[in-house]
Amino acid sequence: MRANRDRILAAVELGLSNSKLEGLNSKIRLINHRGYGHHRATALIAMIYLCCGGITVELPTERVLPVGK
């Protein structure tokens, strides 16, 4: 601890943390586990982008009927 004192203090002062990276890693592991293994790496990468990319996909669950018909 004494050997890394300056580094620890710098990290605390600057607010540096690897928590976001660890959270993303955990999410990717969950996606891989939930898929029971993917046949291709491209399928896993696509699922990671879909779940972690910030894209909101709205499903067409409601149909709006035209007025008067």
Stockholm file with secondary structure:
# STOCKHOLM 1.0

chainA/1-69         MRANRDRILAAVELGLSNSKLEGLNSKIRLINHRGYGHHRATALIAMIYLCCGGITVELPTERVLPVGK
#=GR chainA/1-69 SS CCTTHHHHHHHHHHTCCSHHHHHHHHHHHHHHHHTTSCSSHHHHHHHHHHHHSCCCCCCCCCCCCCTTC
#=GC SS_cons        CCTTHHHHHHHHHHTCCSHHHHHHHHHHHHHHHHTTSCSSHHHHHHHHHHHHSCCCCCCCCCCCCCTTC
//
